[in-house]
Amino acid sequence: MAALESFAILDTPREEEFDDIVRLAAEIFGTPVALVNLIAPDRQWFKAECGIGTRELPLDVSSAYAILQNDLLVVPDTSSDPRFASNPLMAVHDGLRFYAGALLRTTQALPIGTVCVLDRNPRPDGITRRQRLVLDLLARQVMTQLELRKTSAEQKARAQDLRIEVQQRLDAEIALRDVEERLRLSNRATNDAIWDWDISTDHVVWNEALETAYGHAPDSVTPTGEWWITHIHPADRERIVQSIHAALDGSAKSWEDEYRFLRADAGYASVLDRGHIIRNEDGLAIRMIGAMLDLTERKRTRAELAVNEERLRLATQAAEVGFWEVDVIHDVPICPPIVKQMFGISPRAPASMIDFYNGLHPDDRARIFEAFAGACDPGRRALYDVEYRTIGKEDGLIRWVAAKGRGIFDSNGACIRVVGTAIDVTGRKRAEAELCALNENLERRVGEVIAEREQAEDALRQAQKMEAVGQLTGGIAHDFNNMLAVVMGSLEILGRQVGTSDTRAARYIELAKEGAQRAATLTQRLLAFSRQQPLNPEALDLNKLVPGMSELLRHSLGTDIHYETVLAAGLWRAHVDRNQLESAILNLAVNARDAMAERGSLTIETQNMHVDERDVAANCGVPAGEYVTIAVSDTGGGMPPEVIAKAFDPFFTTKAVGKGTGLGLSQVYGFVKQSGGHVKIYSERGQGTTIKIYLPRFLGATDNRSDRLLAVPPLGKAHEVILVVEDEAAVRQLSVDALMEMGYDVLEADGGVAALRVLDAHPEIALLFTDIVMPDMNGRRLADEVRKRRPAIKVLYTTGYTRNAIMHNGVVDPAVELIGKPFTLDQLAAKVREVLEC
């Protein structure tokens, strides 16, 4: 592997020299596949390939066998060689059955890969001696190219190293000249007396500052260490001598100390002397270079500042106002303990400007820096007047500080100091914050209470409105649907008897049937809005339901409306009543059509949607969860907000008189809510309207139901007996006549008690067809009693309206078969047949 790495060949682009070799190999051997295969630690990588289409494949056992051979490896039929059982070339490119490969060896005879050819057909005879020679020559040619490539890269690297080395030497020479020049200039410019002491010869060289700073002319200075030592104050001399020898005799790299140095005018200057020690290979000090800094003025200034600080400390301590000062030149703060306390620093603890900078609250830091810079700016000379928070260095407490200050400028206009005062206003800020929080909390609570009350009032009004409609429809639905059942059934039977013999009578019958059906639809919509219609939900794939409605929708929309669907891939399923959902989609499509006065476009789109807590507000209050959505969008004129607010109200319509009942959207709203979903309107004037239905994602098992649309109503079979139980005589008679016409034997009863007597007398009864709402014993109780006596009997319920007998939360109980009144004879025939055969 190291030998392979030395060629730096892995993951390099294709090169014509290697591509020519594999093309030549494929041509000579007549194989579809030829490779220059290099075996890396984690893969097979192809420097050149023909017929594979990829540059690398995983390692396998056969790869190891190939490079461990001392000679060519020829496998006439790989399917019979267990070494190639897991070879990805055999698995991915099905049919690769023949393999021949020559090793790629380095000059040290280390194998790094192979040149190989592969065929989809086995070659029992292997390869000829001449072909072996050719394959070996191709392998050596590959290694020649690799060695040339490696040699070229090494030569380029050596040339580059040489160029870098030459450039580094040139840069070093230039840098050295620059350093020497800067050193010369700095020695002349500095006020520090710079010295260079050759310890072995005791020779000391001073710069010109020895005269300018201390008055010693060069001709009066003896260039020895002894002269230097004799000019140290007698009280400091012994200490300094010991300090110097301790540094020189030890292993220190530098020396530093303070002492008094004799001036030429016989006075003493306080100096800080520092030197760098140079040692030989044995660690002996042979040279020391240093600089002597005059501290006299600084110490005098510090003494004066100390006096002033004490004076101000006493004054500000009495007033509980902290005085502070910043030496801008030396970046040194001067402040009493009361100011330190504002930054959480102990009175005796040292404090630098860094401590104060770090003590500022991060959110206030930039603002304070800007204000301080304004006070120091000669052009602005702004008043430093700020309030900020601090974070205590030692206690971590957050405090509020009010500070004021002004910059002090010298005769040249440069700021040398900023002085000011600081007051701890934490208590005041805390009181202000508590008051502000109290006011905000009070305003928030008032707003919440008002919003909650308004929301509750809106919900109460909506609930009362829906309850009123529900009570109204519930009160009339049963009797009204019973009457419609008689009317519609009688009209159907009459229409069948009249047939085509009397076209005028047939036309009137059809008009009457149409009116009765419209009345039935009106009742059904009222029940849907009040969420009292029985639902038969099933697991639905909306991507199948929507296309299945295309023909109906195109017929309803007309030719002026362009209709299209956008169906999401991988759509989740929803648990919903198929018929009611189709009716809802049709209602929305017709409303959209009516909203587009002339030509327009209608789009029905399905989508998966995950609503999290952050999306609740954006989705108009739809609770968090996973939903399957179906959106109906039009390019009409859109709705204003006041229309959107009333769009779902029953009997509300913007259409002309006679053009709509105002129950279409109400039905959609009630059905979706009853199904556990949500429906929202998104619309703007001039921008069209989108009505989106949110249905909860269904994670249960698929129902596997199939809709069986029968072109011809099924008839009864011989000797199939049905017991009809109905308290309304007209409805009962209609049901009996209709079933007899379908070929069934029919018995009848006007209530539950009579039905049980008939049942006991006729064991041949196969189906109980019973109304649900009946006096004394309702249909559900009757069915329970019948099943106690005859467990195998089939039961079909019918009703014009029911709430709790056979359904819960508006959903028909499992295993309950129901047909709602009014029904057509075809619907009755199909349902009876379905129940009998299930």
N, C-alpha and C positions, 0 to 999 in steps of 0.2 A: 504493500500500500504506500509505503514511503517512496519507493521507486516511481510509482505512478504519480504521486504528488509532485515529484521533482520536475516532471514535464509540464506542469501547470496547464494541462490540456482540458480538464473537466469543465463542462458548461461553456466552452468557447463556441463561437459561431461556426457554421459550416465552412469548409475550405475546399476549393476546387481540386487540389491535389489528392485529398482523401476521397472525395466524391468520385473522381475518375477511377480510383482503385476498385471501389465497390461496383461501379458500373461495368468495369472490365471483368471482374470476377463473375458477376451475374451473366455476362455475355459468354464467357468461356465455358462456364459450367452449365449454362442453359437453365438457370434457376430463377424463380421470381423474386427471391430474397437473398440479399448479400449484406454483410455488416462488418464494420470495424468496431468491435465490441470491447470496451474497457471495463474491467471489474473493479468498482469502487467499494468502499466498506459497506454501503447501504443500498446499492443498486447496480444495475447494468446500464452503462451509458454508451450511446452510439456516437462516435465521432463522425461516422458516415453511415448512411443506411440507404437501402434500396428495397422498396416493397413493404416496409413496415409502417411508415407514416408517423412515428413517434421517436423522440430522441432518447428515451430511457424506459426501463422496465424494472420491476422488483427483482431482487436476487432469488435464486432457487438452487436446488442441489446440483442440477446439471451444470450450472455456472462454475461451481467449485471443481467438478470432475474435469471440465474443459481445460482449466488453467493448470491443473495438477498433472496433466499428461506430459510425458517427456517427448512425445512425438505428436503427429497429427491425430486428431480424434475424428473417426468416421463412424457414423451410426446409420446403417442402411435403412432401418425402420424404427423411428423413435417410439412408436406405439408399443413395441415389444421390449423396449429398454426401460427398466424401472427408474433409471437415473433421470429420465425426462418426463416423469409422470406429472410433476408440478411445474414444469417450465412454462412461464407465461406466454412464450412465443407459440407453444403448442396449444395452449388453452384459448388465447385471445384470437390468434389467426388459425381457425380450425383447418385441419388438413395438412399442417406442416409435418411431414413424416420423415424427411431425410435431412441429415445434418452432417457437415464436414467442416472442420475448423483447424487452422494452424495457429500455433502459439505466437504471441508477440513477446519477444524476449529482449531485455535490456542488454547492454554490453557486459553486465555482471551476470547474465544468464537468468535474471529474475523474470518470471512471467507476469505480465500486467493485463493481458486480454487475449483476444483472438481475432483473426480474420476468418469469417465463416460464411458458408453458403447454405441455404435451406430450400427444400422443395416440398410441394404439397403431395407429391407422389413418392412412395418408397423407391429406393434404388438398391435392389438386392445385391448387385455386383459392386456396390461402393463406387470408388473412383479409380481411374487408371494411374499407372506410375507417372505418366506425363502430367496428369492433373495434380497429383501430389506435389510434383516439382513446381508447377505453376502456383499452387496455393502457398507453398513455402516461400517462393520468390515474392509473392504479393505481401506476405507477412513481413519479410525483410525490407521490402520497399516502404511499408508503413513505418517500421522502426527507423529507417533512414530519414524519412520525413520528420518523425518525432525528434530524432537526435539533432537534425539540422535546425528545427524550430527551437529546441532547447539551447543549442549553441548560439544561435542568433540572439535569443533573449538574454543569455548571460553576457554576450558582448555588449549589447545595448545597456544592460545594467551596469557593467564595468565602466562604460563610457560616461554614463550618467553620474556614477559615483565620482569619477575623476573630475567632471565638470563641477560637481557640488563642492569637492575638496578645494579646487582652485578658487572657486567663488568665495568659499569660506575664508581662505587665506587672504584674499583681497579685502574682504569685509573686515577681517581682524586687523589688518594693517591700517585701514581707514579709521576703524574704531579707536585703535591705539593712538593714532595722531590726534583724533578728536579729543580723547581723554586727556592727553598731554596738554593740548591747547586749553581745554577747560580748566585743568588743574592750575596752569600758569595764570590764567585770568582770575580764577577764584582766589588764588593766593594774594593777588594784588588787590582784589576788590574787598575781601573780607576784613572785618575788624578783629577777627581772632588772630592771635599770635600762633602761627603754625610752626612746629619744630620737627626736626628729623634727627634722631639720636642714633649714631652708630655705636653700639655698646662695646664692641670689641676694641675700638680705637678711642672711645669716650669723646667723639667728635659730634657737636650739635650744630645744625644749620637752622637759622630762624628766617622767617619771611619779613617783609617790610613793616607788618603790623606791630612788631615788637617796639618799633620807634613811634609809630602813630598812636598806639594805644597806651604805651607805658613810658615813652620818652627815651628809650635806650637807643642811641645811635649805633649803627653797625660797627664803627671803628672803636667803640668803647666796650664792646661785648667780646669776652673771651669765649670762643666756640667750644666750650667743654661742658660736661655735665656738672662739674664742680661749680662753675659760675652760676648755673641755674639753681643748684641746691643752696648756695650761699645767699641768694636773693629771696629765699622763702623766709617768712616771719619766724624768728627763733622759737616761738611757742608752737608753731606748726611743723617745724623742720623735722624733728625726730619721727613724728607720726607719718609724715609723707615719705621719708626715706624708708621706713619699715614697710609702708604700703607698696612702694615701688618694688622693693626687693622681694616681697611676698608674691607679687604678680609675676616678676621675672623668673624667680627661682622655682615657681610652681609650674602649672600647665595652663595658666590663664591666657586667653587670647586678647584681652584688653585690660586697661587700667583706667580708673576714674577716681577723682577725689577733689575736695575743695580746700583751699588754703588762702593765705594772704601773701601777695607778691609785691616786692619792693619796687616802687616806681623810681624813675630817674630824679624826681623832685623830692625824694626821701619819704613820700607817703606810701601807704599800702593800699593795694587794690584787692578786693575779694574776687577770687577767680574760681572757675570750674575748669579743671584740667582733665583732658581725656586723651588716651593714647592707644594705638593698636600695636600689638606685639607680633613681630615676625620671628619665627624660629627656624633653625636648620633641620636637617633630616633626623638629627639625634634629639630634637626637641629643645635644644638650647636657644635662649633668647639672644638674637644677634642684632636686632634693630627694633626701634619703636618710633612710630610717627604719630604725632598728636597735635592738639590745638588747645589754646588757653583762652577761655571766654571770660570777659570782664563782667562780674556780677554786681559791681558796686552800685550802679544806678538802679538796677532791678531790685536789689535788696533795700535800697533807700525808699523806692516806690512802694515796695511791699510793706515796709514799716509804716509809711504814711497811710496806706490803705487799711492796715490793721487798726490804726488809731481811729480813722474815720468809721470803720465798720463797728467798732465798739460803741462809738458815740451814737451812730444811727440805730444800733441794736437796742440800746436803752430806750430811745425815743419811740421806735416802732413797736417795741414790745409792750410799752404802756398803752399804745393806741390799738393794739391787736392788728396792726397793719404791717405786712412784711415788706421791707425794702430790699430791692435786688439791683445788681449791677452786673453787666457783662462787659469784660475787656475784649472788645472785638478784635483787636490786634493779635492778642495771644490766646483768644478763645477760652478765657478763664471766667467762671461765674463767681460772683461775690454775693452771698446771701446769708441771712441770719437763720437760726434754727426754726423760726416760725414758717419761713418759706420752705425749708427742707421738709418740714412736717407735711406741707401740702403735697409733696411728692413722695411721702412715705419713707423719708430718709431720717435716720437718727441724728440728733443735734451734733454729736461729736464725729459722726461718720463723714469721710471725705466725699465730696460731690463734684463731679466734672460736668461739662456741658453735655457730654454723652449721656450721663445719668438723667439730665433734665429732658434731653431729646427723646430718650427711650421711655421716659415717664409720661409723655403726652399720649392721650388716647389715639389709636390709629385713625379713627374717623375725624379727628380734629387736627391731626399733625400737619397736613398740607396747608390748611387755612392759617395756622399759627406761623408756619414758616414764611408764608407770603406776607403776613402782617409784620413780622420781624424784619423781613427784607425791605419792606416799605419804609420802616423807621430808620434803617441804615442807609437807604438810598439817598445820596446827596441831592439828586434831582427832585425827589418827592418829599423827603423828610416828614413822613406821615406820622401821625400820632398812633402809637401802639396801644390800642384799646380793644381788648378781646376778653371773651369768656370761653373757657375750655375745660375739658375733663383731664384728670391725671389718674394714672394707675400706680399705686404705691409700690416703690421698689422693694421694700422689706415686708409690707403687710398686704400688698395686693389690693387694697381698698381703692374704690373709685371716688374721687372727690371733684367738686366743681371749684374753679378758681377764676376770679375776676382780676385782670391785670391791666395796668396802664404804664406807659413809659414813653420816653423820647430819646432820640439819638443825639450824641454829643460829637461835634465835628471839629477838626483842627483847622488851622488857617488855610490849608490847601483844599478844604472841603471834604476831606476823608473822614468817615465815621470812625471814632476811636473807642467810644463807649456807648452803651445804651443803659439808662437808669430808669427805675420805675418802682411801682408798688404792686403788691398782690394781696388779695383778701380771699379767705376761704368762704365761699358762698354755697357750700354744700347743703346747709340747712335750708337756705332760701330756695334753692333749686328743688330740694326734696318736697318742700311745701307746695311749690308751683306745680310740680309733676303730679303730686297727689290731687291737687285741685283740678288740674287739667284732666287727669284720669277719671276723677269723679264726674266731671262734666261730660266727658266723652261716653262714659259708661251709662250715664243717665240718658244722654241723647240716643245712644244705641238701643238701650232698653225700651225707650219710648218708641223709637222707630220699629223695633222688633214687635212690640205689642200691637202697634197700629197695623203693621204688615200682617201679623198673625190674625188679627181680628178681621181685617179685610179679606184675607185668604179664607178664613173660616166662614165669613159671611157669604163669599162667592161660592164656596163649596156647599154651604147650606142651601143657598138659593138653587144651585144646580141640582142638588139631591132632592129638594122639595119639588122642583119642576119635573125631574125624572120620575119621582114617586107619584106625582099627580098623573102624569101620562101613563105610568105603569098601572095605577089603580083604575084609570079610565079604560085602558085597553084590556086589562085583565077582567074588568067587569063585563065588557061587551064581547070579548074575543070568542068565548066559548059559544054563546048563543048565536053570535053573528056568523062564525065559521060553520056552525051547524046549518044555519039557513043557507049560507053560500054552498055548502056541500049538497043540499037538496036541489038548489037551483042549477048548479053546474052539472051535477050528475044527471038530473032530469033532462037538461038541454043536450047532454051528450047522447043519452039513450034516444031522445027524440030525433036528434040529428042523424043517428044511424038508421032509424026507421024511415025517416023522410028520404035520406040518401040524395040522389040527384034528380029524383022524379019531380020535385017542386023547387026550382032554383030560387024563387022569391022567398019561400019559407026557409030554405036552407040559409039564405043570406041573413034573414032576421035572427035565425038561431045563432049564427056565428057572431052577429053584433051583440046578442044577449050574453053569449059565452065570454066575449071580450070584455064587456062591462063587468061581469061577475069576477073575471080574473083580475081586473084592475082593482076591484074592491078587496079581493083576497090579498093582493100585493100590498095595498094600503094598510090593511090590518097587520100583515107580516112586518112591514116597516115600523109600525108603531111598537110592536113587540120587540123588534130588534133594538130600537133606540132605548127602550126601558130595560133592555138586557133580560128579557123573560122568554125569549124564544128557545126551544130545545136545540142543542147543538150536538152533532155527531162528529167530534174531532178525530182526525187520523194524521199519521206522520206523512207530510206532503213535501215533495220536492218542487219548489216554486219554479225552478228552471224547466220543469216539464209541464206544469199547469199553465204558465203564461203562454208558451207557444201553442198549447192546445186550444187556447181561446182566440187565436189570431183570426181565424175565419169569421167568428162571431163578431169580434171587435171591428174588423175591416168593414163588415156589412153594416154595423151600427154607426161607424164614423162617416161613411160615405167616401166618395172619390176625391173630395177637396182637401181631405186631411191626410197628411203623410204620417204613416204609423211605423214605428220601429221599436225594437226591444234591445236592451243592453243587459245581458245575463252574466253574472259574476261566476268565475270559475271556482270550483270547490265549495259551492253554496251549501250551508247547513240546512237541516230540515226544520220545519215548523209543525206544531201539533194544532191543527185547526180544522174547522168544518169546511170541506171542499166547496160545497154548493154556496154557502154563505160568503166564502172568500171570492168565488167567481162572481157572485152578485155584487159584492163590494167593488171589485175591479171594474166591472161593467158600469156601475153607477158613476165611479170616478171618471171613466173614459167618456161617458155621455156628457157629464158636466163639463169636462174639458172641451169636448166638441162644441157645446153650446157657448163656451166662453170665447171661441174663436169665430168672429163674425164671418170672415172670409177664409181664405186658405191658411193653413197653419200646420204645425207638426206636433204630434203627440208621441211621447217616449215613455215606455214602461221599463224600469230598471230594477234589477235585484242586486242585493249586496249583503255581505256579512258585516256586522258592525259590533265592535266591543266598546261599550260606554263605561269609562271609569269615572271616579269621583270628580276629576277635573273637567270631564266632558258634560256633566249633568246640566250645568247652567247653559252651555253652548247648545245643548240639544233640547232646550225649552222644558227642562224638568223631567225628561225621561230618566227613570232610575238607572243606576249602574247595573250592568249585566251584559250578556251576549244576546244579540238580536239578529234575526233575519229580516231585512227591510225590503219593501217593495214600494217604489216611488212612481207616481204618475205625474208627468210634467207636460205642460202645454205652453204654447207661445202666444197665449191670449193677452188680454189687457191687464191681467193681474187684479189683486184685491186691495182696497185700502184697509188700514188697520181696523176701522170700525166694522167692516164687513167680516174680516177674519174673526173678530171677537164673537160674532153671532152665527158664524157659518154652520156650526153643529147644532144650533137650536132647532127643535122641531117646528115645522111649518114656516121657517124663515127661508125666503127665496128672493133673489134679485131679478128673477125672470118675469116676463109679462104674465098677466092674469090668464090662466088656462094652460100655461106652458110648463108648469111644474107644481108638485105638491109641497115642496120644501122639506121632504122627508128623506131624500137620497143620502145626503151627508149625515143626517141623524142616524140612519140605519147603519152606515159604515162605522160611525163613532160607537154606537151601542154594541155592534157585533165585535169590533176590535177590543173594546174594554171587557166585554164578557169573555173574550178569549185570552184575557190576561195581557193584552198588548197595549200599544199607545198609537195615536195618530196625530200628526202635526202638520200644520200648513205653513209653507214658506212662500211668500209672495210679496211683490212690490208692483206698484202701478207702472204699467208699460213694460214690465220685465217677465210677464208670464207667472204661472203658479205651479208649485210642486206640492203634492200631498203625499206624505210619506207614512206608511204603515210600519210600525215596529212590532214584530211578533217574536216572543221568546224562543230562543234556540231550543230544539227538542233533542235530548240525548238518549231517549229510550229506543226500543226496538222498532223496526219498520213494520207497519200493519200488513203489507203485501195485499192490499185490497185492489180490486180491479173493477173499473166501471164497465158494466155490461149494458150497452145501449141496444135494445131490441127493436128491430124495425117492425116486427109484428108482435102485438101483445100475446103473451103465452096463455094458453088455455089450460083448464083443469084436466086432470086425468080421471079415468073412470073410477067411480066409487070413492073419490076423495070428498070427505064430509067436513064442512066448516060450520062452526057455531058462531052466529052473529049476536052480540050482546050490546044493545043500545037503548037508552031510555027515551030518546026522541023517536016517535013512531015514523015520521017522514024519512029521517035519516036511515032508520033501521030498514024500512021498506026499500029505499033506494039501494042500500048495500046488498040486501038479499037478492033483488032483481039483477043487479050488476054481476054478482058472483054466479048466479044461476046462468046468466047469459054467457059467462066464461066457461061453463061446463061443469061447475062444481055442484055437489049435493049440499043444500044449505038448510040448517036449522036456525031458529031465532029465539031470543029471550029478551024481555024488556028490563031486566035487572039481574043483580048478582044471585039472589036466592033462586029465581026461576032458572037461571043458567045452570046452577048446580043440580037441579032436578033433571034438566034435560041431559046433562052430562052423565049422570048416573044411569039414565035410561038408554043411552046410546054410546056404547064403548067404541064404536067405529069412528068417532069424531077425531080428526087429525089436527085441526087448527082451531084455536080460540081467537076470534076477532072481536075485541071488546073496546068500548069507549072507556076513557079513564074517569071523567067527571060524571058520576051517577049518584043518585040519592041512596042512602042506607049503606051500600057497599061499593066502594070505588073499584076501578078496573084493576089496580095493583093488588088490593086485598083479594079480589076474585081470583086473579091469576095465582096468587100464593096458595089459596085454598084448593084450586084445581090441581096444581102440581103435587100437593100432598096426596091426592087421590090418583092422579095420572102423571107421574114424573116425566114421561117421555113426550107429553103433548106439546105442540108448538104454540106460541102465543104471539099475536100481533096486536099492538095497541094503536088506537087512533084517538085524536083529541083536537079540539079547536084551540085549547089553551090549558096548560097545566104548569104548576111551579115545582112542587116537591114530591109528587107521587112516584115519578120514575126518573127524576133527575136531581142532581145536586150541583149548586153553583152554576145552573144553566146548562150543564152537560148531561146528556142522557147517560143513565147508569150502564155499566158494561153488560153485554149480552141481552140488552133490551132492544127489541125491534119496534119501531114507531113509524107511522105514517100520519102526517098532519092534515087536518081538515082546513079548507076543502081540497080534495084530491080529484084528479081526473081518473077515468076508468082505466086508461093505459097505465097510469102510475099504480093504481090498486092492483091490476093484474100482475105487473112486474114484481111488486113487493110481496104479494101473496105467494107467487111462485118461488121467489128468493127464500122466504122463510120456510116454506115446506121442504125445500131441497137442501137447506143448509145443515 
